[in-house]
Amino acid sequence: AAFRYKSKNGIVAQGDTFEKDFGPEGIWTGKVIEDTAPFDGWIVEYSDGSRETLPRQEVEDLVRESREADEE
């Protein structure tokens, strides 16, 4: 699924919000709620209360891409 992440200063932190496109189900707003350290990811929670874990590297790449898009 497409994923757009908005972060403060490009650093992923608890409380950051993002939007994730689930295709036909629509775009859902989510929030980073917990770092899975020492595991490599973040637990996120969506507006409907569902949760998933996203890989740290994926989120960092998406944060960078989002910041670059905002600068254009």
PDB file of N, CA, C, O and CB in Angstrom:
ATOM      1  N   ALA A   1       0.839  -1.186   0.000  1.00  0.00           N
ATOM      2  CA  ALA A   1       0.000   0.000   0.000  1.00  0.00           C
ATOM      3  C   ALA A   1       0.877   1.239   0.000  1.00  0.00           C
ATOM      4  O   ALA A   1       1.964   1.238   0.578  1.00  0.00           O
ATOM      5  CB  ALA A   1      -0.951   0.004   1.212  1.00  0.00           C
ATOM      6  N   ALA A   2       0.415   2.271  -0.633  1.00  0.00           N
ATOM      7  CA  ALA A   2       1.140   3.542  -0.626  1.00  0.00           C
ATOM      8  C   ALA A   2       1.154   4.085   0.792  1.00  0.00           C
ATOM      9  O   ALA A   2       0.209   3.873   1.551  1.00  0.00           O
ATOM     10  CB  ALA A   2       0.496   4.568  -1.608  1.00  0.00           C
ATOM     11  N   PHE A   3       2.213   4.780   1.148  1.00  0.00           N
ATOM     12  CA  PHE A   3       2.375   5.244   2.517  1.00  0.00           C
ATOM     13  C   PHE A   3       3.000   6.616   2.500  1.00  0.00           C
ATOM     14  O   PHE A   3       4.073   6.810   1.928  1.00  0.00           O
ATOM     15  CB  PHE A   3       3.227   4.266   3.342  1.00  0.00           C
ATOM     16  N   ARG A   4       2.329   7.582   3.133  1.00  0.00           N
ATOM     17  CA  ARG A   4       2.889   8.923   3.267  1.00  0.00           C
ATOM     18  C   ARG A   4       3.077   9.182   4.745  1.00  0.00           C
ATOM     19  O   ARG A   4       2.154   8.998   5.538  1.00  0.00           O
ATOM     20  CB  ARG A   4       1.971  10.012   2.606  1.00  0.00           C
ATOM     21  N   TYR A   5       4.272   9.610   5.115  1.00  0.00           N
ATOM     22  CA  TYR A   5       4.600   9.789   6.519  1.00  0.00           C
ATOM     23  C   TYR A   5       4.999  11.227   6.775  1.00  0.00           C
ATOM     24  O   TYR A   5       5.793  11.786   6.019  1.00  0.00           O
ATOM     25  CB  TYR A   5       5.721   8.835   6.944  1.00  0.00           C
ATOM     26  N   LYS A   6       4.473  11.834   7.811  1.00  0.00           N
ATOM     27  CA  LYS A   6       4.843  13.193   8.185  1.00  0.00           C
ATOM     28  C   LYS A   6       5.524  13.120   9.549  1.00  0.00           C
ATOM     29  O   LYS A   6       4.948  12.620  10.514  1.00  0.00           O
ATOM     30  CB  LYS A   6       3.589  14.151   8.215  1.00  0.00           C
ATOM     31  N   SER A   7       6.747  13.620   9.617  1.00  0.00           N
ATOM     32  CA  SER A   7       7.506  13.534  10.847  1.00  0.00           C
ATOM     33  C   SER A   7       8.160  14.868  11.172  1.00  0.00           C
ATOM     34  O   SER A   7       8.427  15.669  10.277  1.00  0.00           O
ATOM     35  CB  SER A   7       8.555  12.440  10.747  1.00  0.00           C
ATOM     36  N   LYS A   8       8.413  15.103  12.435  1.00  0.00           N
ATOM     37  CA  LYS A   8       9.100  16.319  12.866  1.00  0.00           C
ATOM     38  C   LYS A   8      10.598  16.160  12.599  1.00  0.00           C
ATOM     39  O   LYS A   8      11.213  15.208  13.081  1.00  0.00           O
ATOM     40  CB  LYS A   8       8.830  16.613  14.379  1.00  0.00           C
ATOM     41  N   ASN A   9      11.192  17.084  11.836  1.00  0.00           N
ATOM     42  CA  ASN A   9      12.629  17.096  11.570  1.00  0.00           C
ATOM     43  C   ASN A   9      13.140  15.805  10.937  1.00  0.00           C
ATOM     44  O   ASN A   9      14.332  15.509  11.028  1.00  0.00           O
ATOM     45  CB  ASN A   9      13.373  17.351  12.846  1.00  0.00           C
ATOM     46  N   GLY A  10      12.271  15.039  10.303  1.00  0.00           N
ATOM     47  CA  GLY A  10      12.700  13.814   9.638  1.00  0.00           C
ATOM     48  C   GLY A  10      13.038  12.677  10.572  1.00  0.00           C
ATOM     49  O   GLY A  10      13.508  11.630  10.127  1.00  0.00           O
ATOM     50  N   ILE A  11      12.805  12.863  11.876  1.00  0.00           N
ATOM     51  CA  ILE A  11      13.081  11.812  12.849  1.00  0.00           C
ATOM     52  C   ILE A  11      11.751  11.195  13.258  1.00  0.00           C
ATOM     53  O   ILE A  11      10.838  11.897  13.692  1.00  0.00           O
ATOM     54  CB  ILE A  11      13.858  12.368  14.093  1.00  0.00           C
ATOM     55  N   VAL A  12      11.650   9.906  13.120  1.00  0.00           N
ATOM     56  CA  VAL A  12      10.414   9.223  13.507  1.00  0.00           C
ATOM     57  C   VAL A  12      10.343   9.198  15.024  1.00  0.00           C
ATOM     58  O   VAL A  12      11.305   8.816  15.689  1.00  0.00           O
ATOM     59  CB  VAL A  12      10.350   7.771  12.918  1.00  0.00           C
ATOM     60  N   ALA A  13       9.205   9.605  15.572  1.00  0.00           N
ATOM     61  CA  ALA A  13       9.051   9.650  17.016  1.00  0.00           C
ATOM     62  C   ALA A  13       7.628   9.270  17.404  1.00  0.00           C
ATOM     63  O   ALA A  13       6.697   9.401  16.609  1.00  0.00           O
ATOM     64  CB  ALA A  13       9.403  11.042  17.556  1.00  0.00           C
ATOM     65  N   GLN A  14       7.475   8.802  18.629  1.00  0.00           N
ATOM     66  CA  GLN A  14       6.153   8.482  19.145  1.00  0.00           C
ATOM     67  C   GLN A  14       5.270   9.717  19.034  1.00  0.00           C
ATOM     68  O   GLN A  14       5.686  10.820  19.389  1.00  0.00           O
ATOM     69  CB  GLN A  14       6.231   7.983  20.614  1.00  0.00           C
ATOM     70  N   GLY A  15       4.054   9.530  18.544  1.00  0.00           N
ATOM     71  CA  GLY A  15       3.115  10.634  18.392  1.00  0.00           C
ATOM     72  C   GLY A  15       3.061  11.217  16.990  1.00  0.00           C
ATOM     73  O   GLY A  15       2.136  11.966  16.674  1.00  0.00           O
ATOM     74  N   ASP A  16       4.039  10.887  16.134  1.00  0.00           N
ATOM     75  CA  ASP A  16       4.001  11.362  14.750  1.00  0.00           C
ATOM     76  C   ASP A  16       2.782  10.786  14.041  1.00  0.00           C
ATOM     77  O   ASP A  16       2.361   9.666  14.331  1.00  0.00           O
ATOM     78  CB  ASP A  16       5.300  10.975  13.997  1.00  0.00           C
ATOM     79  N   THR A  17       2.219  11.551  13.112  1.00  0.00           N
ATOM     80  CA  THR A  17       1.051  11.086  12.370  1.00  0.00           C
ATOM     81  C   THR A  17       1.412  10.887  10.899  1.00  0.00           C
ATOM     82  O   THR A  17       2.402  11.430  10.409  1.00  0.00           O
ATOM     83  CB  THR A  17      -0.121  12.085  12.510  1.00  0.00           C
ATOM     84  N   PHE A  18       0.598  10.106  10.213  1.00  0.00           N
ATOM     85  CA  PHE A  18       0.831   9.801   8.803  1.00  0.00           C
ATOM     86  C   PHE A  18      -0.480   9.387   8.170  1.00  0.00           C
ATOM     87  O   PHE A  18      -1.486   9.203   8.855  1.00  0.00           O
ATOM     88  CB  PHE A  18       1.899   8.687   8.634  1.00  0.00           C
ATOM     89  N   GLU A  19      -0.459   9.242   6.849  1.00  0.00           N
ATOM     90  CA  GLU A  19      -1.599   8.695   6.114  1.00  0.00           C
ATOM     91  C   GLU A  19      -1.115   7.490   5.328  1.00  0.00           C
ATOM     92  O   GLU A  19      -0.020   7.509   4.765  1.00  0.00           O
ATOM     93  CB  GLU A  19      -2.244   9.765   5.167  1.00  0.00           C
ATOM     94  N   LYS A  20      -1.923   6.449   5.288  1.00  0.00           N
ATOM     95  CA  LYS A  20      -1.598   5.246   4.525  1.00  0.00           C
ATOM     96  C   LYS A  20      -2.761   4.928   3.605  1.00  0.00           C
ATOM     97  O   LYS A  20      -3.914   4.892   4.034  1.00  0.00           O
ATOM     98  CB  LYS A  20      -1.288   4.044   5.465  1.00  0.00           C
ATOM     99  N   ASP A  21      -2.452   4.697   2.339  1.00  0.00           N
ATOM    100  CA  ASP A  21      -3.467   4.414   1.329  1.00  0.00           C
ATOM    101  C   ASP A  21      -3.688   2.911   1.248  1.00  0.00           C
ATOM    102  O   ASP A  21      -2.780   2.158   0.897  1.00  0.00           O
ATOM    103  CB  ASP A  21      -3.053   4.984  -0.055  1.00  0.00           C
ATOM    104  N   PHE A  22      -4.898   2.481   1.576  1.00  0.00           N
ATOM    105  CA  PHE A  22      -5.254   1.063   1.521  1.00  0.00           C
ATOM    106  C   PHE A  22      -6.066   0.743   0.270  1.00  0.00           C
ATOM    107  O   PHE A  22      -6.865  -0.193   0.264  1.00  0.00           O
ATOM    108  CB  PHE A  22      -6.041   0.664   2.770  1.00  0.00           C
ATOM    109  N   GLY A  23      -5.857   1.526  -0.792  1.00  0.00           N
ATOM    110  CA  GLY A  23      -6.537   1.267  -2.056  1.00  0.00           C
ATOM    111  C   GLY A  23      -8.032   1.475  -1.945  1.00  0.00           C
ATOM    112  O   GLY A  23      -8.479   2.549  -1.542  1.00  0.00           O
ATOM    113  N   PRO A  24      -8.829   0.442  -2.305  1.00  0.00           N
ATOM    114  CA  PRO A  24     -10.281   0.588  -2.309  1.00  0.00           C
ATOM    115  C   PRO A  24     -10.865   0.906  -0.928  1.00  0.00           C
ATOM    116  O   PRO A  24     -11.976   1.426  -0.829  1.00  0.00           O
ATOM    117  CB  PRO A  24     -10.908  -0.671  -2.840  1.00  0.00           C
ATOM    118  N   GLU A  25     -10.121   0.596   0.132  1.00  0.00           N
ATOM    119  CA  GLU A  25     -10.598   0.874   1.484  1.00  0.00           C
ATOM    120  C   GLU A  25     -10.378   2.334   1.875  1.00  0.00           C
ATOM    121  O   GLU A  25     -10.898   2.789   2.894  1.00  0.00           O
ATOM    122  CB  GLU A  25      -9.901  -0.039   2.483  1.00  0.00           C
ATOM    123  N   GLY A  26      -9.613   3.066   1.074  1.00  0.00           N
ATOM    124  CA  GLY A  26      -9.388   4.485   1.326  1.00  0.00           C
ATOM    125  C   GLY A  26      -8.093   4.784   2.044  1.00  0.00           C
ATOM    126  O   GLY A  26      -7.285   3.895   2.310  1.00  0.00           O
ATOM    127  N   ILE A  27      -7.913   6.052   2.350  1.00  0.00           N
ATOM    128  CA  ILE A  27      -6.720   6.526   3.053  1.00  0.00           C
ATOM    129  C   ILE A  27      -7.060   6.651   4.529  1.00  0.00           C
ATOM    130  O   ILE A  27      -8.042   7.292   4.904  1.00  0.00           O
ATOM    131  CB  ILE A  27      -6.214   7.894   2.474  1.00  0.00           C
ATOM    132  N   TRP A  28      -6.235   6.028   5.359  1.00  0.00           N
ATOM    133  CA  TRP A  28      -6.468   6.050   6.798  1.00  0.00           C
ATOM    134  C   TRP A  28      -5.391   6.883   7.481  1.00  0.00           C
ATOM    135  O   TRP A  28      -4.229   6.867   7.073  1.00  0.00           O
ATOM    136  CB  TRP A  28      -6.493   4.615   7.372  1.00  0.00           C
ATOM    137  N   THR A  29      -5.782   7.604   8.516  1.00  0.00           N
ATOM    138  CA  THR A  29      -4.841   8.370   9.324  1.00  0.00           C
ATOM    139  C   THR A  29      -4.349   7.490  10.454  1.00  0.00           C
ATOM    140  O   THR A  29      -5.126   6.783  11.096  1.00  0.00           O
ATOM    141  CB  THR A  29      -5.491   9.670   9.874  1.00  0.00           C
ATOM    142  N   GLY A  30      -3.045   7.543  10.687  1.00  0.00           N
ATOM    143  CA  GLY A  30      -2.465   6.744  11.758  1.00  0.00           C
ATOM    144  C   GLY A  30      -1.516   7.562  12.597  1.00  0.00           C
ATOM    145  O   GLY A  30      -1.164   8.690  12.254  1.00  0.00           O
ATOM    146  N   LYS A  31      -1.104   6.966  13.716  1.00  0.00           N
ATOM    147  CA  LYS A  31      -0.178   7.621  14.625  1.00  0.00           C
ATOM    148  C   LYS A  31       0.815   6.590  15.135  1.00  0.00           C
ATOM    149  O   LYS A  31       0.443   5.460  15.450  1.00  0.00           O
ATOM    150  CB  LYS A  31      -0.928   8.299  15.802  1.00  0.00           C
ATOM    151  N   VAL A  32       2.096   6.991  15.215  1.00  0.00           N
ATOM    152  CA  VAL A  32       3.132   6.137  15.777  1.00  0.00           C
ATOM    153  C   VAL A  32       2.900   6.090  17.282  1.00  0.00           C
ATOM    154  O   VAL A  32       2.868   7.125  17.946  1.00  0.00           O
ATOM    155  CB  VAL A  32       4.579   6.660  15.426  1.00  0.00           C
ATOM    156  N   ILE A  33       2.736   4.865  17.820  1.00  0.00           N
ATOM    157  CA  ILE A  33       2.458   4.780  19.251  1.00  0.00           C
ATOM    158  C   ILE A  33       3.568   4.115  20.057  1.00  0.00           C
ATOM    159  O   ILE A  33       3.641   4.298  21.272  1.00  0.00           O
ATOM    160  CB  ILE A  33       1.185   4.034  19.466  1.00  0.00           C
ATOM    161  N   GLU A  34       4.445   3.334  19.388  1.00  0.00           N
ATOM    162  CA  GLU A  34       5.472   2.651  20.172  1.00  0.00           C
ATOM    163  C   GLU A  34       6.634   2.210  19.287  1.00  0.00           C
ATOM    164  O   GLU A  34       6.437   1.693  18.187  1.00  0.00           O
ATOM    165  CB  GLU A  34       4.874   1.441  20.897  1.00  0.00           C
ATOM    166  N   ASP A  35       7.847   2.423  19.789  1.00  0.00           N
ATOM    167  CA  ASP A  35       9.060   1.924  19.158  1.00  0.00           C
ATOM    168  C   ASP A  35       9.202   0.454  19.569  1.00  0.00           C
ATOM    169  O   ASP A  35       9.044   0.124  20.744  1.00  0.00           O
ATOM    170  CB  ASP A  35      10.332   2.777  19.573  1.00  0.00           C
ATOM    171  N   THR A  36       9.495  -0.420  18.617  1.00  0.00           N
ATOM    172  CA  THR A  36       9.608  -1.848  18.946  1.00  0.00           C
ATOM    173  C   THR A  36      11.023  -2.256  19.337  1.00  0.00           C
ATOM    174  O   THR A  36      11.330  -3.447  19.385  1.00  0.00           O
ATOM    175  CB  THR A  36       9.154  -2.684  17.770  1.00  0.00           C
ATOM    176  N   ALA A  37      11.891  -1.281  19.618  1.00  0.00           N
ATOM    177  CA  ALA A  37      13.273  -1.587  19.997  1.00  0.00           C
ATOM    178  C   ALA A  37      13.280  -2.671  21.072  1.00  0.00           C
ATOM    179  O   ALA A  37      12.458  -2.622  21.987  1.00  0.00           O
ATOM    180  CB  ALA A  37      14.007  -0.311  20.502  1.00  0.00           C
ATOM    181  N   PRO A  38      14.181  -3.644  20.986  1.00  0.00           N
ATOM    182  CA  PRO A  38      15.292  -3.731  20.057  1.00  0.00           C
ATOM    183  C   PRO A  38      14.926  -4.287  18.684  1.00  0.00           C
ATOM    184  O   PRO A  38      15.800  -4.453  17.834  1.00  0.00           O
ATOM    185  CB  PRO A  38      16.353  -4.566  20.650  1.00  0.00           C
ATOM    186  N   PHE A  39      13.658  -4.574  18.460  1.00  0.00           N
ATOM    187  CA  PHE A  39      13.237  -5.017  17.139  1.00  0.00           C
ATOM    188  C   PHE A  39      13.181  -3.815  16.209  1.00  0.00           C
ATOM    189  O   PHE A  39      13.127  -2.676  16.674  1.00  0.00           O
ATOM    190  CB  PHE A  39      11.861  -5.733  17.200  1.00  0.00           C
ATOM    191  N   ASP A  40      13.194  -4.048  14.929  1.00  0.00           N
ATOM    192  CA  ASP A  40      13.408  -2.995  13.951  1.00  0.00           C
ATOM    193  C   ASP A  40      12.113  -2.468  13.355  1.00  0.00           C
ATOM    194  O   ASP A  40      11.846  -2.690  12.174  1.00  0.00           O
ATOM    195  CB  ASP A  40      14.295  -3.495  12.858  1.00  0.00           C
ATOM    196  N   GLY A  41      11.308  -1.777  14.145  1.00  0.00           N
ATOM    197  CA  GLY A  41      10.070  -1.252  13.598  1.00  0.00           C
ATOM    198  C   GLY A  41       9.348  -0.306  14.536  1.00  0.00           C
ATOM    199  O   GLY A  41       9.832   0.030  15.616  1.00  0.00           O
ATOM    200  N   TRP A  42       8.180   0.110  14.092  1.00  0.00           N
ATOM    201  CA  TRP A  42       7.295   0.988  14.859  1.00  0.00           C
ATOM    202  C   TRP A  42       5.893   0.386  14.886  1.00  0.00           C
ATOM    203  O   TRP A  42       5.419  -0.114  13.867  1.00  0.00           O
ATOM    204  CB  TRP A  42       7.268   2.425  14.253  1.00  0.00           C
ATOM    205  N   ILE A  43       5.231   0.428  16.029  1.00  0.00           N
ATOM    206  CA  ILE A  43       3.826   0.039  16.118  1.00  0.00           C
ATOM    207  C   ILE A  43       3.016   1.306  15.865  1.00  0.00           C
ATOM    208  O   ILE A  43       3.260   2.351  16.467  1.00  0.00           O
ATOM    209  CB  ILE A  43       3.476  -0.617  17.526  1.00  0.00           C
ATOM    210  N   VAL A  44       2.049   1.189  14.961  1.00  0.00           N
ATOM    211  CA  VAL A  44       1.196   2.331  14.635  1.00  0.00           C
ATOM    212  C   VAL A  44      -0.256   1.960  14.887  1.00  0.00           C
ATOM    213  O   VAL A  44      -0.630   0.789  14.840  1.00  0.00           O
ATOM    214  CB  VAL A  44       1.399   2.779  13.163  1.00  0.00           C
ATOM    215  N   GLU A  45      -1.065   2.975  15.154  1.00  0.00           N
ATOM    216  CA  GLU A  45      -2.490   2.761  15.389  1.00  0.00           C
ATOM    217  C   GLU A  45      -3.282   3.676  14.473  1.00  0.00           C
ATOM    218  O   GLU A  45      -2.980   4.863  14.344  1.00  0.00           O
ATOM    219  CB  GLU A  45      -2.860   3.013  16.876  1.00  0.00           C
ATOM    220  N   TYR A  46      -4.297   3.109  13.841  1.00  0.00           N
ATOM    221  CA  TYR A  46      -5.135   3.872  12.913  1.00  0.00           C
ATOM    222  C   TYR A  46      -6.371   4.409  13.624  1.00  0.00           C
ATOM    223  O   TYR A  46      -6.696   3.991  14.735  1.00  0.00           O
ATOM    224  CB  TYR A  46      -5.549   2.999  11.714  1.00  0.00           C
ATOM    225  N   SER A  47      -7.050   5.336  12.968  1.00  0.00           N
ATOM    226  CA  SER A  47      -8.206   6.006  13.564  1.00  0.00           C
ATOM    227  C   SER A  47      -9.326   5.030  13.963  1.00  0.00           C
ATOM    228  O   SER A  47     -10.150   5.354  14.819  1.00  0.00           O
ATOM    229  CB  SER A  47      -8.752   7.035  12.591  1.00  0.00           C
ATOM    230  N   ASP A  48      -9.359   3.846  13.352  1.00  0.00           N
ATOM    231  CA  ASP A  48     -10.390   2.865  13.725  1.00  0.00           C
ATOM    232  C   ASP A  48      -9.946   1.953  14.877  1.00  0.00           C
ATOM    233  O   ASP A  48     -10.679   1.046  15.271  1.00  0.00           O
ATOM    234  CB  ASP A  48     -10.755   2.012  12.512  1.00  0.00           C
ATOM    235  N   GLY A  49      -8.740   2.198  15.414  1.00  0.00           N
ATOM    236  CA  GLY A  49      -8.243   1.417  16.540  1.00  0.00           C
ATOM    237  C   GLY A  49      -7.382   0.228  16.154  1.00  0.00           C
ATOM    238  O   GLY A  49      -6.799  -0.414  17.028  1.00  0.00           O
ATOM    239  N   SER A  50      -7.286  -0.085  14.854  1.00  0.00           N
ATOM    240  CA  SER A  50      -6.447  -1.212  14.436  1.00  0.00           C
ATOM    241  C   SER A  50      -4.970  -0.810  14.515  1.00  0.00           C
ATOM    242  O   SER A  50      -4.625   0.368  14.425  1.00  0.00           O
ATOM    243  CB  SER A  50      -6.815  -1.671  12.988  1.00  0.00           C
ATOM    244  N   ARG A  51      -4.113  -1.818  14.684  1.00  0.00           N
ATOM    245  CA  ARG A  51      -2.674  -1.581  14.818  1.00  0.00           C
ATOM    246  C   ARG A  51      -1.902  -2.474  13.855  1.00  0.00           C
ATOM    247  O   ARG A  51      -2.361  -3.548  13.466  1.00  0.00           O
ATOM    248  CB  ARG A  51      -2.211  -1.832  16.270  1.00  0.00           C
ATOM    249  N   GLU A  52      -0.707  -1.997  13.480  1.00  0.00           N
ATOM    250  CA  GLU A  52       0.234  -2.825  12.736  1.00  0.00           C
ATOM    251  C   GLU A  52       1.638  -2.351  13.041  1.00  0.00           C
ATOM    252  O   GLU A  52       1.841  -1.245  13.543  1.00  0.00           O
ATOM    253  CB  GLU A  52      -0.050  -2.776  11.212  1.00  0.00           C
ATOM    254  N   THR A  53       2.611  -3.203  12.730  1.00  0.00           N
ATOM    255  CA  THR A  53       4.010  -2.849  12.905  1.00  0.00           C
ATOM    256  C   THR A  53       4.615  -2.627  11.524  1.00  0.00           C
ATOM    257  O   THR A  53       4.479  -3.465  10.632  1.00  0.00           O
ATOM    258  CB  THR A  53       4.785  -3.955  13.695  1.00  0.00           C
ATOM    259  N   LEU A  54       5.284  -1.487  11.359  1.00  0.00           N
ATOM    260  CA  LEU A  54       5.935  -1.140  10.099  1.00  0.00           C
ATOM    261  C   LEU A  54       7.441  -1.171  10.293  1.00  0.00           C
ATOM    262  O   LEU A  54       7.929  -0.756  11.345  1.00  0.00           O
ATOM    263  CB  LEU A  54       5.473   0.254   9.594  1.00  0.00           C
ATOM    264  N   PRO A  55       8.199  -1.657   9.296  1.00  0.00           N
ATOM    265  CA  PRO A  55       9.657  -1.719   9.409  1.00  0.00           C
ATOM    266  C   PRO A  55      10.280  -0.329   9.553  1.00  0.00           C
ATOM    267  O   PRO A  55       9.885   0.609   8.861  1.00  0.00           O
ATOM    268  CB  PRO A  55      10.245  -2.424   8.193  1.00  0.00           C
ATOM    269  N   ARG A  56      11.246  -0.207  10.448  1.00  0.00           N
ATOM    270  CA  ARG A  56      11.922   1.065  10.702  1.00  0.00           C
ATOM    271  C   ARG A  56      12.532   1.660   9.436  1.00  0.00           C
ATOM    272  O   ARG A  56      12.353   2.847   9.163  1.00  0.00           O
ATOM    273  CB  ARG A  56      13.003   0.878  11.748  1.00  0.00           C
ATOM    274  N   GLN A  57      13.251   0.845   8.659  1.00  0.00           N
ATOM    275  CA  GLN A  57      13.920   1.367   7.463  1.00  0.00           C
ATOM    276  C   GLN A  57      12.900   1.905   6.463  1.00  0.00           C
ATOM    277  O   GLN A  57      13.129   2.945   5.847  1.00  0.00           O
ATOM    278  CB  GLN A  57      14.780   0.271   6.804  1.00  0.00           C
ATOM    279  N   GLU A  58      11.800   1.219   6.299  1.00  0.00           N
ATOM    280  CA  GLU A  58      10.749   1.684   5.389  1.00  0.00           C
ATOM    281  C   GLU A  58      10.229   3.046   5.833  1.00  0.00           C
ATOM    282  O   GLU A  58      10.059   3.949   5.014  1.00  0.00           O
ATOM    283  CB  GLU A  58       9.589   0.663   5.325  1.00  0.00           C
ATOM    284  N   VAL A  59       9.976   3.193   7.135  1.00  0.00           N
ATOM    285  CA  VAL A  59       9.461   4.461   7.651  1.00  0.00           C
ATOM    286  C   VAL A  59      10.495   5.566   7.461  1.00  0.00           C
ATOM    287  O   VAL A  59      10.144   6.670   7.045  1.00  0.00           O
ATOM    288  CB  VAL A  59       9.081   4.330   9.143  1.00  0.00           C
ATOM    289  N   GLU A  60      11.767   5.287   7.760  1.00  0.00           N
ATOM    290  CA  GLU A  60      12.814   6.298   7.584  1.00  0.00           C
ATOM    291  C   GLU A  60      12.918   6.725   6.123  1.00  0.00           C
ATOM    292  O   GLU A  60      13.043   7.915   5.834  1.00  0.00           O
ATOM    293  CB  GLU A  60      14.169   5.762   8.076  1.00  0.00           C
ATOM    294  N   ASP A  61      12.869   5.773   5.208  1.00  0.00           N
ATOM    295  CA  ASP A  61      12.922   6.108   3.772  1.00  0.00           C
ATOM    296  C   ASP A  61      11.724   6.966   3.385  1.00  0.00           C
ATOM    297  O   ASP A  61      11.867   7.939   2.644  1.00  0.00           O
ATOM    298  CB  ASP A  61      12.958   4.819   2.906  1.00  0.00           C
ATOM    299  N   LEU A  62      10.558   6.614   3.877  1.00  0.00           N
ATOM    300  CA  LEU A  62       9.352   7.360   3.530  1.00  0.00           C
ATOM    301  C   LEU A  62       9.360   8.756   4.144  1.00  0.00           C
ATOM    302  O   LEU A  62       8.852   9.701   3.541  1.00  0.00           O
ATOM    303  CB  LEU A  62       8.113   6.598   3.986  1.00  0.00           C
ATOM    304  N   VAL A  63       9.934   8.893   5.340  1.00  0.00           N
ATOM    305  CA  VAL A  63      10.068  10.221   5.955  1.00  0.00           C
ATOM    306  C   VAL A  63      10.947  11.086   5.060  1.00  0.00           C
ATOM    307  O   VAL A  63      10.596  12.228   4.762  1.00  0.00           O
ATOM    308  CB  VAL A  63      10.673  10.122   7.400  1.00  0.00           C
ATOM    309  N   ARG A  64      12.085  10.549   4.631  1.00  0.00           N
ATOM    310  CA  ARG A  64      13.005  11.292   3.764  1.00  0.00           C
ATOM    311  C   ARG A  64      12.315  11.675   2.455  1.00  0.00           C
ATOM    312  O   ARG A  64      12.412  12.821   2.014  1.00  0.00           O
ATOM    313  CB  ARG A  64      14.274  10.457   3.476  1.00  0.00           C
ATOM    314  N   GLU A  65      11.624  10.726   1.837  1.00  0.00           N
ATOM    315  CA  GLU A  65      10.928  11.005   0.579  1.00  0.00           C
ATOM    316  C   GLU A  65       9.854  12.074   0.760  1.00  0.00           C
ATOM    317  O   GLU A  65       9.667  12.928  -0.106  1.00  0.00           O
ATOM    318  CB  GLU A  65      10.300   9.725   0.026  1.00  0.00           C
ATOM    319  N   SER A  66       9.151  12.021   1.888  1.00  0.00           N
ATOM    320  CA  SER A  66       8.107  12.995   2.161  1.00  0.00           C
ATOM    321  C   SER A  66       8.703  14.383   2.333  1.00  0.00           C
ATOM    322  O   SER A  66       8.160  15.364   1.824  1.00  0.00           O
ATOM    323  CB  SER A  66       7.315  12.598   3.407  1.00  0.00           C
ATOM    324  N   ARG A  67       9.817  14.467   3.046  1.00  0.00           N
ATOM    325  CA  ARG A  67      10.471  15.770   3.241  1.00  0.00           C
ATOM    326  C   ARG A  67      10.963  16.338   1.924  1.00  0.00           C
ATOM    327  O   ARG A  67      10.837  17.537   1.674  1.00  0.00           O
ATOM    328  CB  ARG A  67      11.642  15.646   4.221  1.00  0.00           C
ATOM    329  N   GLU A  68      11.531  15.472   1.070  1.00  0.00           N
ATOM    330  CA  GLU A  68      12.011  15.937  -0.237  1.00  0.00           C
ATOM    331  C   GLU A  68      10.849  16.431  -1.093  1.00  0.00           C
ATOM    332  O   GLU A  68      10.987  17.432  -1.796  1.00  0.00           O
ATOM    333  CB  GLU A  68      12.768  14.809  -0.969  1.00  0.00           C
ATOM    334  N   ALA A  69       9.718  15.751  -1.044  1.00  0.00           N
ATOM    335  CA  ALA A  69       8.534  16.169  -1.822  1.00  0.00           C
ATOM    336  C   ALA A  69       8.017  17.501  -1.316  1.00  0.00           C
ATOM    337  O   ALA A  69       7.583  18.332  -2.113  1.00  0.00           O
ATOM    338  CB  ALA A  69       7.414  15.102  -1.744  1.00  0.00           C
ATOM    339  N   ASP A  70       8.053  17.726  -0.010  1.00  0.00           N
ATOM    340  CA  ASP A  70       7.596  18.984   0.570  1.00  0.00           C
ATOM    341  C   ASP A  70       8.485  20.153   0.163  1.00  0.00           C
ATOM    342  O   ASP A  70       8.020  21.289   0.079  1.00  0.00           O
ATOM    343  CB  ASP A  70       7.549  18.875   2.082  1.00  0.00           C
ATOM    344  N   GLU A  71       9.769  19.876  -0.090  1.00  0.00           N
ATOM    345  CA  GLU A  71      10.713  20.922  -0.466  1.00  0.00           C
ATOM    346  C   GLU A  71      10.589  21.345  -1.914  1.00  0.00           C
ATOM    347  O   GLU A  71      11.066  22.417  -2.284  1.00  0.00           O
ATOM    348  CB  GLU A  71      12.106  20.463  -0.205  1.00  0.00           C
ATOM    349  N   GLU A  72       9.955  20.522  -2.747  1.00  0.00           N
ATOM    350  CA  GLU A  72       9.833  20.821  -4.171  1.00  0.00           C
ATOM    351  C   GLU A  72       8.804  21.878  -4.439  1.00  0.00           C
ATOM    352  O   GLU A  72       8.581  22.244  -5.593  1.00  0.00           O
ATOM    353  CB  GLU A  72       9.491  19.585  -4.940  1.00  0.00           C
TER     354      GLU A  72
END
